[in-house]
Amino acid sequence: DILSMSYTAYSKSHLVEDNWMMRTILDKPRESYPELTSEDMHAAKELLRIKAIIGLYDDILGAIRHYSRYFGWDGFGSGENISERAVKCFEKSVLEGMKREVEEDELMTAVIASGSGLNQESLETPFITAQEEETREGSMAWENILERNRFDLELYLYGQKLYSYQVGLN
């Protein structure tokens, strides 16, 4: 039963995702294609390069400007500039969405704490549980999941570089 598994046991199980992004881009489900290759990685990178408009959550406002320019929402193609009002509208919407995300995370933490007998003070204590230790970077579970998703990690790093390149062209 998955609920009774440790993170390490889960990380070794068939339940762990296996390069979901690359398999999706290439339409290579795990059932039909148990192993991915470096040729698959090359094909996935090429598809991203020629077919994708990359945006990064880490630079969400820059990504919105990138999309605006690409799709012509900013009027650039007709010699116009995006209005300051439109920029403020985009920024306000994004920041409100991010604020809602944080509030939802805080609510979830409070709900979990109330159901587990924890209080806010105990949640702020720097005590690390065995389960938390299992999920830390460098742990066995971390390394197992990383190994199962190494192509996705490489694709993500390529996507970051591609985003810098695409934004630089605008």
PEDAGI-V228725 format. One record per backbone hydrogen bond with DSSP energy under -0.5 kcal/mol. NH is the residue of the N-H (numbers start at 1). CO is the residue of the C=O. If there is no record, write none. Layout:
BEGIN
nh:NH co:CO
nh:NH co:CO
END
This chain:
BEGIN
nh:4 co:1
nh:5 co:2
nh:10 co:6
nh:11 co:7
nh:12 co:8
nh:12 co:9
nh:13 co:9
nh:13 co:10
nh:16 co:13
nh:19 co:17
nh:23 co:19
nh:24 co:20
nh:25 co:21
nh:26 co:22
nh:27 co:23
nh:27 co:24
nh:28 co:23
nh:32 co:29
nh:33 co:29
nh:41 co:37
nh:42 co:38
nh:43 co:39
nh:44 co:40
nh:45 co:41
nh:46 co:42
nh:47 co:43
nh:48 co:44
nh:49 co:45
nh:50 co:46
nh:51 co:47
nh:52 co:48
nh:54 co:52
nh:59 co:56
nh:60 co:57
nh:63 co:59
nh:64 co:60
nh:65 co:61
nh:66 co:62
nh:67 co:63
nh:68 co:64
nh:69 co:65
nh:70 co:66
nh:71 co:67
nh:72 co:68
nh:72 co:69
nh:73 co:68
nh:74 co:68
nh:75 co:72
nh:78 co:75
nh:79 co:76
nh:80 co:75
nh:87 co:83
nh:88 co:84
nh:89 co:85
nh:90 co:86
nh:91 co:87
nh:92 co:88
nh:93 co:89
nh:94 co:90
nh:95 co:91
nh:96 co:92
nh:97 co:93
nh:98 co:94
nh:99 co:95
nh:100 co:96
nh:101 co:97
nh:102 co:98
nh:103 co:99
nh:104 co:100
nh:105 co:101
nh:106 co:102
nh:107 co:103
nh:108 co:104
nh:109 co:105
nh:110 co:106
nh:111 co:107
nh:112 co:108
nh:113 co:109
nh:114 co:110
nh:115 co:111
nh:116 co:112
nh:117 co:113
nh:118 co:113
nh:123 co:119
nh:124 co:120
nh:125 co:121
nh:129 co:127
nh:133 co:129
nh:134 co:130
nh:135 co:131
nh:135 co:132
nh:136 co:132
nh:136 co:133
nh:139 co:136
nh:141 co:134
nh:142 co:134
nh:143 co:139
nh:144 co:140
nh:145 co:141
nh:146 co:142
nh:147 co:143
nh:148 co:144
nh:149 co:145
nh:149 co:146
nh:150 co:147
nh:153 co:149
nh:154 co:150
nh:155 co:151
nh:156 co:152
nh:157 co:153
nh:158 co:154
nh:159 co:155
nh:160 co:156
nh:161 co:157
nh:162 co:158
nh:163 co:159
nh:164 co:160
nh:165 co:161
nh:166 co:162
nh:167 co:163
nh:168 co:164
nh:169 co:165
nh:169 co:166
nh:170 co:166
nh:170 co:167
END
